[in-house]
Amino acid sequence: TPSSLPLQTIKFLKSCRLEVGMKNNVKWELNNEIVARHFLKNLRVFVPPHALKLPEEPITRWGEYWCDVTVS
């Protein structure tokens, strides 16, 4: 049913691990646009950049990070 779609989406996203490949020979900072592109490319889920909340501190190094996704 349409009302269960947000719950199914949340369940799916909670089970996902998104990998964002960044080069190690150039300076970079992860942002909402890059993460949104990788959601579509890697998980085939469209997430608009404004629906993402990344950690407050800039992400400039490899590692594991959380991001929040607003689902409506």
N, C-alpha and C positions, 0 to 999 in steps of 0.2 A: 504494500500500500504506500501511497505517497508520504503519509505521515511517518512511516518507519524509515524512510530514506536517510534522514539526518542521523538516526541511531545506527544504521548500517554503515554509514560513512565514518562515524566516530569509531565504531568497532574496528573497521578496516584500518583507519589511520593509526589507531593505537597498536595495531599488530605490525606496522611497517617500520622499516629502517631505511632512511633515505641517505644515499651516499652522494656527496657532491665532490667531484674531482676538481682539485685546484692545482695549478702548476706550482712547483717548488722553486723555480728559478726566477720568478717575478713576484713583486709585492702585490698583494691582493687583500680585499676585505669582503667577506660574505655579506650580501644584502638581501632584502626581500625579493627583488627581481630575479636574482640568481637562484635562490631557493625555489621560487615559484616555477621557473623554467625546468628545474630538475624534478620537481614533483610531476610535471607533465611528461617529461622525457623518460624518467626512470620508472615511475609508478602509474603513468597514464591517468593521473588525477589532475584536473584543472583546479588550481588554487590561485585566486587573484592575490597579487602582492599585498594589498591592504588587509587581507584576511590572515596574514602571518604576523607573529610577534616573536622576534629573535631576542636573545639575551641582551641586556643593556650594554654590557662591555663589547667592544668591537671584536669580531671573530676574524683573526688574521693568521691563525696557525691551525695546523691539522689537529684534529681531536674529535671527541664526541660531545655534541651539544644538543640541547632540547630546543624545540620551537613550538609555539602554540598556534593552532589553526582554528579560526572561528568558523563554525559550521552553522548554517541557518537553513 
